[in-house]
Amino acid sequence: MENEAEDVEKGSARGSFKSASESRGERSATGSVASLGKQPSEKGTTENAEGCLIPSPQHESDTQNQNEIDAGLRTSIVDSSLRPEVSSALAALNMRTVTGRLQREWITEAEKEVLVFYDDEEVRINFTNAQMKEKVEGCSSLLRCNGVRKGDIVCNALDISPERDVVNFAIILCGAVLMDGLCIVDEGQRFWVPLQKANVKHLVVDPNDESSMAWKMVAHDVENSYADIERATLKELPGLEKIFKFRMQHLMKLKGEQALGEKSCFDLIDQHGATFVEIVNSYDPAVIFIRRTVAEGIYKMVLRTHIAVIQLAQRAQEMLQLTKDDVVYCDWPVSWTSGFTLCYITTGFTMVKTTLHNCPAQRVVRETWNVLEQEMCTAASLEPPMIVMLASHCEDLPKGHWLLRIITTSGHVKPPVMDAIGEVTTSVINCYSVIEAGLVSRLVVTKETKNRFSQGCVGELSDPHRTKLDIHGAGAVKPSKVGEIVLRGKLVCKQYYNDNALTQSAVGADGYLKTGDLGFYDSQSNSPFHDMLFVLGRKSQAIIRGDTAIFPRDIEEKVNQCPGIWKVSIVSIRDDKGVIQMCACVIPRSQDSVTIERVKEFCRYMLGGTADEDDNPHMPTYVFFFTDFPMLGKEVDKHTLAHTTAAVISGTDNIDS
């Protein structure tokens, strides 16, 4: 947790219970609240003695601006036209907590539609703020009465559904700490590592979700019981106290008669019939953001307080220009962008979500567009491949069809993604975010600027981040040197949750946090991307040959275009002289579909190099054929693959590291 001073706030440490009939009497007319202005962005940079690029020192105006924001968070501006009892309820809310923000939206915009969900059968389910309030506060009481206490870590492993959002908010409302279980994808003993590290006390799962990794791991302990809430006896996680079997209604429909006698999550809440809201302070813990690193396979966790979650959400809201009138399509886990998926807390916009598990890819694209169009979504968070496929799908639609106002995206965005502008959307926002700092930067690409888009550009940095490039002898790729991106600022985490070793390796003595991403600034004064940040990729995934950082995905995409190749994985090894060499590991489509010499020729054509001397650092030195690749979950185990190729090259059977 950040080293923050403790607030002194009014209110008892105890929460309050209400019956269902009492809680329903709090609906009211629409009110209005004040919104915060945008923070100014920093552009000036200086160079220190080590040659690292560092933004200019913080000015007094920055401090004054932050003080104004903090003052705004402490104030709840209430519409005088509201009924006295409603005004009194709003005045008692603590706007520096997630709980207070949620209740404000639920009370002042009671009849507004806040959540729309489409299941696999295209059935539309919707919730108003009043209905959301009733379900969340009821679920909070259910959790509280079954042992969840203030400060407990509760892991929610429910998949995309209305139940997941209700449980997410309910965990926070009962004073506990929300941890997103959808980000835990490993099997076996590795599944338990983040749960053990976080000291999780309660786990929420759906016994009907066959794709749920969490249910697979706990089923042997509780599947033979008919109880919906079980005391856990797992030897792998002795600190786990309760397992909540909350069934999602759309999966119960798919079971048909097999679901007879089972109670859904909402059935349990309605049957419970009471509500509960814990009184919390702004610096009480609220959420654990979690992310799994691909190369290392470790889980990084960041604990955030109520006030930090609000500030992260506000930054995302301002940078993405979201308002309460927006209709936003987003079904990402809570940890994505560490603020964007929680912007509902600060804006109150309408959320649209879908689940398309058992559908072919073509139907997923078609149904996603249908939902976006039917709900008139003004913003959507989509992966780059989905944006490209949507643009192709919309080529057959009439020219006058409806367009998204904005699409937000993340990941490795290439120029073809920008073809969606004009076909699907009026603009694409390329975001760069980390769980340690939230939304760091974003680049808005419009019809006028899409032809100038440069791959890797993520725009200007957000205030109050302090950013530099930690350079260790890397050569110049652009006018600015390539180095690791490191961050420091008010919302940049100071430590990882319950992981001192990871904290010491990531946080330097100067307070800068190493992101593990390689990047550079474009310092050309006549460039349209002057002073903008470019992100190349993960440092752990880069292959450094000489002064050049090479990312396997770029080579794999080109080599995979060779006729006769099914899959490609690029790994690096050291030869007997200690020089780093690249190996192209190939799975051919058939035994005689392609030869090693043909692959090498294609690499020279796509990557450069000559038959006599392949001196291009991007050119693989070796090519190996495989029948299959070692896997780690759903990903290729490149560590094992590299040791296997090294053993073949050295002529030994010893592949130990």
C-alpha positions in Angstrom: 0.0 0.0 0.0 1.2 3.5 -0.6 2.7 5.4 2.2 -0.2 7.8 2.8 -1.2 9.7 5.9 -4.3 8.4 7.6 -7.5 10.5 7.3 -9.5 11.6 10.3 -13.1 11.3 9.2 -16.5 11.2 10.8 -18.4 8.0 11.1 -18.5 4.9 13.2 -16.3 1.9 12.4 -19.5 -0.1 12.2 -21.8 -0.5 9.2 -25.6 -0.5 9.2 -28.1 -3.2 8.4 -31.5 -2.5 6.8 -34.3 -4.7 5.7 -35.1 -4.9 2.0 -38.3 -2.8 2.4 -36.4 0.0 4.2 -33.7 0.1 1.5 -36.2 0.4 -1.4 -37.5 3.6 0.0 -34.5 5.6 -0.9 -35.2 6.3 -4.6 -35.2 9.9 -5.6 -35.4 12.4 -8.5 -32.3 13.2 -10.5 -29.7 15.5 -8.9 -26.5 17.0 -10.1 -22.9 17.0 -8.8 -19.9 19.1 -9.6 -17.3 17.6 -12.0 -13.5 18.1 -11.9 -11.6 19.9 -14.6 -8.7 18.4 -16.6 -5.2 18.5 -15.2 -2.6 20.2 -17.4 -0.1 17.8 -19.1 3.6 18.2 -18.9 5.8 18.4 -22.0 9.1 19.9 -20.9 12.0 17.5 -20.4 15.5 17.9 -19.2 18.5 15.6 -19.4 20.4 14.6 -16.3 24.1 13.8 -15.9 23.5 10.2 -16.9 21.8 11.1 -20.1 18.4 9.9 -18.9 15.4 11.9 -20.1 13.4 13.3 -17.2 10.3 15.5 -17.3 10.8 19.1 -16.0 10.5 19.5 -12.2 7.0 19.9 -10.8 5.9 23.5 -10.5 3.9 25.1 -7.7 0.9 25.2 -10.0 0.9 21.4 -10.1 0.8 21.2 -6.4 -2.0 23.8 -6.3 -4.0 21.9 -8.9 -3.7 18.7 -6.9 -4.8 20.5 -3.8 -7.9 21.7 -5.7 -8.6 18.1 -6.7 -8.3 16.8 -3.2 -10.6 19.6 -2.0 -13.1 18.6 -4.6 -13.1 15.0 -3.5 -14.0 16.1 0.0 -17.0 18.0 -1.1 -20.4 16.6 -2.0 -22.4 19.3 -3.9 -26.1 18.5 -3.6 -28.9 19.8 -5.8 -31.3 21.9 -3.7 -34.3 20.6 -5.6 -33.9 17.1 -4.1 -36.2 16.0 -1.3 -34.8 16.8 2.2 -34.3 13.1 3.1 -32.4 12.5 -0.1 -30.3 15.7 0.4 -29.6 14.5 3.9 -28.5 11.1 2.7 -26.2 12.6 0.1 -24.6 15.1 2.6 -23.7 12.1 4.8 -21.8 10.4 2.1 -18.0 10.4 2.0 -17.0 11.3 -1.6 -13.4 10.2 -0.9 -14.5 6.5 -0.9 -15.8 4.2 -3.6 -18.8 3.4 -1.3 -19.8 7.1 -1.2 -19.4 7.5 -5.0 -21.5 4.5 -5.8 -24.3 5.4 -3.4 -24.4 9.0 -4.8 -25.0 7.6 -8.3 -27.6 5.1 -7.1 -29.5 7.8 -5.2 -29.4 10.8 -7.6 -29.9 8.8 -10.8 -32.1 6.0 -9.5 -34.0 5.3 -12.7 -31.1 5.5 -15.1 -30.1 2.3 -16.9 -26.6 1.5 -15.7 -25.9 -2.1 -16.8 -26.9 -3.9 -20.0 -25.8 -7.5 -20.5 -26.3 -9.9 -23.5 -25.9 -13.6 -23.0 -25.0 -16.3 -25.6 -28.7 -16.5 -26.7 -28.7 -12.7 -27.3 -31.1 -12.1 -24.4 -30.9 -8.6 -23.1 -30.7 -8.1 -19.3 -30.7 -4.6 -17.9 -30.4 -2.9 -14.4 -31.2 0.6 -13.3 -29.2 2.3 -10.6 -32.0 1.6 -8.1 -32.0 -2.1 -9.0 -28.2 -2.2 -8.8 -28.3 -0.6 -5.4 -30.8 -3.1 -4.1 -28.8 -6.1 -5.4 -25.4 -4.8 -4.3 -26.4 -3.8 -0.8 -28.3 -7.1 -0.4 -25.2 -9.1 -1.6 -23.0 -7.0 0.8 -25.3 -8.1 3.7 -25.2 -11.7 2.5 -21.4 -11.6 2.5 -21.2 -9.9 5.9 -23.6 -12.4 7.5 -21.5 -15.3 6.3 -18.2 -14.2 7.7 -16.7 -11.5 5.4 -15.3 -8.8 7.6 -13.8 -5.4 7.0 -10.3 -5.7 5.4 -10.7 -9.4 4.3 -9.4 -10.2 0.9 -12.2 -11.6 -1.3 -11.3 -13.1 -4.7 -14.2 -12.9 -7.2 -13.7 -15.6 -10.0 -17.1 -15.1 -11.6 -17.0 -14.7 -15.4 -18.5 -11.8 -17.4 -22.0 -11.3 -16.1 -24.3 -9.0 -14.1 -23.5 -11.2 -11.1 -19.8 -10.4 -11.4 -20.4 -6.6 -11.2 -22.9 -6.9 -8.4 -20.4 -9.1 -6.4 -17.5 -6.7 -7.2 -19.3 -3.7 -5.7 -20.8 -5.7 -2.8 -17.3 -6.8 -1.7 -16.3 -3.1 -1.5 -19.5 -2.1 0.2 -19.1 -4.6 3.0 -15.6 -3.1 3.7 -13.6 -6.0 2.2 -10.9 -5.9 -0.4 -11.8 -6.9 -4.0 -9.3 -9.2 -5.9 -10.1 -10.2 -9.5 -9.9 -13.9 -10.0 -10.3 -13.7 -13.8 -6.6 -12.7 -14.1 -5.4 -16.0 -12.5 -5.1 -18.4 -15.5 -2.5 -21.0 -14.3 -3.3 -24.5 -13.4 -2.0 -26.8 -10.7 0.1 -25.4 -7.9 0.8 -22.2 -9.7 -2.9 -21.3 -9.4 -2.6 -21.0 -5.6 0.5 -18.7 -5.6 -1.3 -15.3 -6.0 -4.0 -16.4 -3.6 -1.5 -17.5 -1.0 0.5 -14.3 -1.4 -2.6 -12.1 -1.0 -3.9 -14.1 2.0 -7.3 -14.6 0.4 -10.0 -15.5 3.0 -13.0 -15.9 0.7 -13.5 -17.1 -2.9 -16.5 -16.6 -5.1 -17.0 -19.2 -7.9 -19.8 -20.6 -10.2 -20.1 -24.4 -10.1 -21.8 -24.3 -13.5 -18.9 -22.5 -15.2 -16.9 -25.3 -16.8 -14.3 -22.8 -18.1 -13.6 -21.4 -14.6 -10.1 -22.3 -13.5 -11.0 -21.4 -9.9 -13.9 -23.9 -9.8 -11.7 -26.6 -11.3 -9.2 -26.1 -8.4 -11.7 -26.1 -5.6 -14.4 -28.5 -6.9 -12.9 -31.6 -5.2 -13.4 -29.8 -1.8 -17.0 -28.7 -2.1 -18.7 -30.2 -5.2 -20.4 -33.0 -3.3 -22.1 -30.5 -1.0 -25.5 -29.0 -1.7 -24.7 -25.9 0.4 -24.3 -22.6 -1.5 -21.8 -21.2 1.0 -19.2 -23.7 2.2 -16.5 -23.7 4.8 -13.2 -24.3 2.9 -10.8 -27.2 3.9 -8.2 -26.8 1.2 -4.7 -27.9 2.2 -3.3 -25.8 -0.6 -4.8 -22.6 0.9 -5.3 -23.1 4.6 -6.2 -19.5 5.2 -9.3 -19.7 2.9 -12.4 -19.6 5.1 -15.4 -19.6 2.8 -16.3 -20.6 -0.7 -19.4 -18.8 -2.1 -21.1 -20.8 -4.9 -22.8 -18.0 -6.7 -24.5 -19.4 -9.9 -24.9 -17.1 -12.9 -28.4 -17.1 -14.3 -27.4 -17.3 -18.0 -25.4 -20.5 -17.4 -28.3 -22.0 -15.4 -30.5 -21.5 -18.5 -28.1 -23.5 -20.6 -28.3 -26.4 -18.1 -32.1 -26.6 -18.5 -33.6 -29.3 -16.2 -30.3 -30.1 -14.7 -30.4 -26.7 -12.9 -33.7 -27.5 -11.2 -33.4 -27.0 -7.5 -30.3 -24.8 -7.8 -30.4 -21.2 -6.6 -28.8 -18.4 -8.6 -26.7 -15.7 -7.0 -29.6 -13.3 -7.3 -32.0 -15.9 -5.7 -29.7 -16.0 -2.7 -29.6 -12.2 -2.4 -33.4 -11.9 -2.7 -34.0 -14.7 -0.2 -31.6 -13.1 2.3 -33.8 -9.9 2.3 -31.5 -7.5 4.1 -28.9 -4.8 3.2 -25.6 -3.7 4.7 -23.1 -0.9 4.0 -19.9 -0.7 5.9 -18.6 2.7 6.9 -15.0 3.1 5.5 -12.3 5.7 5.4 -10.7 7.0 2.3 -7.4 5.3 3.0 -8.9 1.9 3.8 -7.9 -0.7 1.2 -10.4 -1.3 -1.5 -9.0 -3.2 -4.5 -6.0 -5.5 -5.4 -5.0 -5.0 -9.0 -3.3 -8.1 -10.4 -1.4 -8.9 -13.6 0.5 -12.0 -14.8 3.7 -11.4 -16.6 3.9 -13.5 -19.8 7.7 -14.1 -19.9 8.3 -14.7 -16.2 4.9 -16.2 -15.3 4.7 -14.3 -12.0 1.8 -12.4 -10.6 2.2 -8.7 -9.7 -0.3 -7.3 -7.2 -0.9 -3.7 -6.2 -3.2 -2.8 -3.3 -5.2 0.4 -3.7 -7.1 2.5 -1.2 -10.5 4.0 -1.8 -9.1 7.4 -2.6 -6.5 5.9 -5.0 -9.2 4.0 -6.9 -11.2 7.2 -7.3 -8.2 9.2 -8.5 -7.2 6.4 -11.0 -10.8 6.4 -12.3 -10.9 10.2 -12.6 -7.6 10.2 -14.6 -9.0 7.6 -17.0 -12.3 9.5 -17.2 -10.5 12.8 -18.1 -7.9 11.4 -20.5 -10.6 9.4 -22.4 -13.1 12.2 -22.2 -15.9 10.1 -20.7 -19.1 11.6 -19.3 -22.2 10.3 -17.6 -24.1 10.4 -20.9 -21.7 7.8 -22.5 -22.7 4.2 -23.2 -19.5 2.2 -22.9 -18.9 -1.3 -24.1 -16.3 -3.0 -21.9 -16.0 -6.5 -20.5 -12.4 -6.4 -19.4 -11.3 -7.6 -15.9 -11.1 -4.9 -13.2 -7.3 -4.9 -13.4 -7.2 -3.6 -17.0 -6.0 0.0 -17.1 -6.5 0.1 -13.3 -9.2 2.7 -13.5 -11.0 2.6 -16.9 -13.3 -0.3 -15.9 -14.0 1.5 -12.6 -14.8 4.9 -14.3 -18.5 4.2 -13.6 -17.7 5.2 -10.0 -16.8 8.7 -11.0 -19.0 9.2 -14.2 -22.0 7.0 -13.8 -22.1 6.1 -17.5 -24.0 3.1 -18.8 -22.0 -0.2 -19.1 -22.7 -2.7 -21.9 -21.3 -6.2 -21.6 -21.6 -9.5 -23.4 -20.6 -13.2 -23.1 -19.9 -15.1 -26.3 -18.1 -18.2 -25.0 -19.6 -20.9 -27.3 -19.6 -19.0 -30.5 -17.4 -19.2 -33.6 -15.2 -16.2 -34.3 -17.3 -14.9 -37.2 -20.4 -14.8 -35.0 -18.5 -13.1 -32.2 -17.6 -10.2 -34.6 -21.1 -10.0 -36.0 -22.8 -10.1 -32.5 -20.3 -7.6 -31.0 -21.2 -5.1 -33.7 -24.9 -5.8 -33.4 -24.7 -5.0 -29.6 -22.6 -1.9 -30.2 -25.2 -0.6 -32.8 -28.3 -1.6 -30.9 -27.2 0.0 -27.7 -25.8 3.1 -29.5 -22.5 2.7 -27.7 -20.4 5.9 -27.7 -17.2 4.2 -26.6 -15.9 0.6 -26.7 -12.8 -1.1 -25.3 -11.7 -3.6 -27.8 -8.5 -5.6 -28.7 -6.7 -4.6 -31.9 -7.7 -7.8 -33.8 -11.3 -7.3 -33.0 -11.1 -3.7 -34.3 -9.6 -4.9 -37.6 -12.3 -7.6 -38.0 -15.1 -5.1 -37.2 -13.8 -2.8 -39.9 -13.9 -5.6 -42.4 -17.4 -6.6 -41.3 -18.7 -3.1 -41.7 -17.4 -2.8 -45.3 -20.7 -4.5 -46.4 -22.9 -2.1 -44.4 -24.6 1.0 -45.9 -22.3 4.0 -45.9 -24.7 5.9 -43.7 -24.5 3.4 -40.9 -23.9 4.5 -37.3 -20.4 5.1 -36.1 -18.8 4.9 -32.6 -17.6 8.2 -31.3 -14.5 6.7 -29.8 -12.8 3.3 -29.5 -10.3 2.7 -26.7 -7.8 0.0 -27.2 -4.5 -1.4 -25.8 -1.8 -3.8 -26.7 0.5 -3.9 -29.8 -1.4 -1.6 -32.2 -0.4 -1.6 -35.8 -1.4 0.8 -38.7 -4.1 -1.6 -40.1 -6.1 -0.9 -36.9 -6.5 2.7 -38.0 -8.5 1.5 -41.1 -11.4 1.2 -38.7 -11.6 5.0 -38.6 -14.4 6.0 -40.9 -15.7 2.5 -41.1 -16.5 1.7 -37.5 -15.3 4.7 -35.4 -14.6 8.4 -35.6 -11.4 7.9 -33.6 -9.1 5.3 -32.0 -7.4 5.9 -28.7 -4.2 3.9 -28.2 -3.6 3.6 -24.4 -0.5 2.7 -22.4 -1.3 1.6 -18.9 0.2 -0.5 -16.1 -1.4 -1.7 -12.9 1.3 0.1 -10.9 0.2 3.5 -12.2 -3.1 3.2 -14.1 -3.4 5.0 -17.4 0.0 6.5 -18.2 -0.6 8.0 -21.7 -2.9 7.9 -24.6 -2.9 8.9 -28.3 -6.1 10.0 -30.0 -6.0 9.1 -33.7 -8.7 10.7 -36.0 -9.5 10.6 -39.7 -7.2 13.6 -40.2 -4.2 12.0 -38.4 -4.5 8.3 -39.1 -2.2 8.4 -42.1 0.5 9.8 -39.8 0.1 7.2 -37.1 3.4 5.6 -36.2 3.4 2.1 -34.7 4.2 2.1 -30.9 3.3 5.7 -30.3 1.2 6.1 -27.2 1.1 9.9 -27.0 1.9 12.4 -24.3 2.4 11.5 -20.7 -0.3 12.2 -18.1 0.1 14.5 -15.2 1.1 13.7 -12.4 3.5 11.1 -13.7 7.2 11.6 -13.7 8.8 9.5 -16.3 12.3 8.8 -17.6 14.2 6.2 -19.7 16.6 4.0 -17.7 19.3 3.5 -20.3 22.0 0.9 -20.0 24.2 1.4 -23.1 21.3 0.9 -25.6 21.9 2.2 -29.1 19.9 4.9 -30.7 16.9 3.8 -32.7 15.4 7.2 -33.1 16.8 10.6 -32.0 16.1 9.5 -28.4 17.8 6.4 -27.0 15.9 3.2 -26.3 15.6 2.3 -22.6 13.4 0.9 -19.9 10.4 3.1 -19.0 10.4 4.0 -15.3 7.7 6.0 -13.5 7.4 8.1 -10.4 4.3 10.1 -9.3 1.5 10.4 -6.8 -0.4 7.4 -8.1 2.6 5.2 -8.9 2.6 2.4 -6.4 5.5 2.3 -3.9 5.5 -1.4 -3.4 4.0 -4.7 -4.6 1.5 -6.3 -2.2 3.2 -8.8 0.1 6.3 -9.2 -2.2 9.4 -7.5 -0.8 11.7 -9.2 -3.3 9.7 -7.9 -6.3 9.5 -4.5 -4.8 13.3 -4.2 -4.2 14.0 -5.3 -7.8 11.4 -2.9 -9.3 11.7 0.3 -7.2 15.0 2.1 -7.4 16.7 4.2 -4.7 15.4 7.4 -6.5 11.8 6.2 -6.2 11.3 5.4 -9.8 9.4 2.2 -10.6 10.7 0.0 -13.4 7.8 -0.9 -15.7 9.7 -3.6 -17.6 8.8 -1.9 -20.9 11.3 -0.7 -23.5 10.6 2.6 -25.2 11.9 6.0 -26.4 10.9 9.6 -26.9 10.7 11.1 -30.4 12.8 14.3 -29.9 12.7 15.5 -33.5 11.4 19.1 -33.3 9.7 18.9 -36.8 8.0 15.5 -36.1 4.3 15.3 -35.5 5.2 13.0 -32.6 7.6 15.4 -30.9 8.1 14.7 -27.2 5.7 11.7 -27.5 6.4 8.3 -25.9 6.9 5.2 -28.0 6.5 1.8 -26.4 8.3 -1.1 -28.1 7.4 -4.0 -25.9 8.4 -6.0 -22.7 12.0 -5.9 -21.8 11.8 -9.6 -20.7 10.6 -10.6 -24.1 13.2 -8.6 -26.1 16.2 -10.3 -27.7 19.2 -8.0 -27.6 21.6 -8.5 -30.4 24.4 -6.0 -30.4 22.7 -2.6 -29.9 19.3 -3.7 -31.3 16.3 -4.8 -29.3 14.3 -7.4 -31.3 10.8 -8.5 -30.3 10.0 -12.1 -31.2 6.4 -11.3 -32.1 7.6 -9.0 -35.0 9.7 -11.8 -36.5 7.0 -14.5 -35.9 4.4 -12.5 -37.7 6.6 -12.3 -40.8 8.0 -15.8 -40.8 4.5 -17.2 -40.3 3.5 -15.9 -43.7 5.7 -18.5 -45.3 3.6 -21.0 -47.3 3.5 -24.4 -45.6 4.1 -23.1 -42.0 1.5 -23.5 -39.3 3.1 -22.0 -36.2 6.3 -20.2 -35.5 8.0 -19.4 -32.2 11.3 -17.3 -32.0 13.7 -18.0 -29.1 17.2 -16.9 -28.3 20.2 -18.9 -27.1 23.9 -18.3 -26.6 26.4 -20.1 -28.8 29.7 -21.6 -27.7 31.3 -18.1 -28.1 28.7 -16.5 -25.9 27.0 -14.6 -28.7 23.2 -14.4 -28.7 21.7 -16.2 -31.7 18.0 -16.5 -32.7 16.2 -19.7 -33.5 13.1 -20.0 -35.6 11.1 -23.0 -34.2 8.6 -24.0 -36.8 5.6 -26.4 -36.9 5.0 -27.2 -40.6 1.4 -27.9 -41.8 2.5 -31.3 -43.1 5.6 -33.4 -43.3 6.6 -32.2 -46.8 4.9 -28.8 -47.0 8.1 -26.8 -46.5 11.8 -27.3 -46.0 14.4 -25.7 -43.7 16.1 -24.1 -46.7 12.8 -22.7 -48.0 12.2 -21.1 -44.6 15.6 -19.5 -44.6 15.0 -18.1 -48.1 11.7 -16.7 -47.0 13.3 -15.1 -43.9 15.9 -13.4 -46.1 13.2 -12.1 -48.3 11.1 -10.8 -45.4 13.8 -9.7 -43.0 16.8 -9.0 -45.2 20.2 -10.7 -45.3 22.2 -12.7 -47.8 22.8 -16.3 -48.5 26.5 -16.0 -47.8 26.4 -14.0 -44.6 23.2 -13.2 -42.7 24.5 -10.2 -40.8 21.0 -8.7 -40.2 20.3 -8.9 -36.5 16.7 -9.7 -37.2 17.6 -12.8 -39.2 17.3 -16.1 -37.4 20.6 -18.1 -37.3 18.9 -21.5 -36.9 15.7 -23.1 -38.1 14.2 -26.1 -36.3 11.1 -28.2 -37.1 8.8 -29.4 -34.3 5.7 -31.5 -34.2 4.4 -29.5 -31.3 5.6 -26.9 -28.8 5.8 -27.2 -25.0 3.0 -25.2 -23.5 2.5 -23.3 -20.2 -1.2 -23.0 -19.9 -2.4 -21.4 -23.2 1.0 -20.0 -24.1 4.2 -21.5 -25.6 6.8 -22.3 -23.0 9.7 -20.5 -24.6 12.0 -21.2 -21.7 11.8 -24.9 -22.3 11.8 -24.4 -26.1 15.1 -22.4 -25.9 16.8 -25.1 -23.7 15.7 -27.8 -26.1 17.2 -26.0 -29.1 20.4 -25.2 -27.2 20.8 -28.9 -26.4 20.4 -29.8 -30.1 22.9 -27.2 -31.2 25.5 -28.3 -28.6 25.0 -31.9 -29.4 24.1 -32.9 -25.8 21.1 -34.3 -24.1 21.5 -32.1 -21.1 18.9 -29.4 -21.3 19.1 -28.3 -17.7 19.8 -24.6 -17.1 
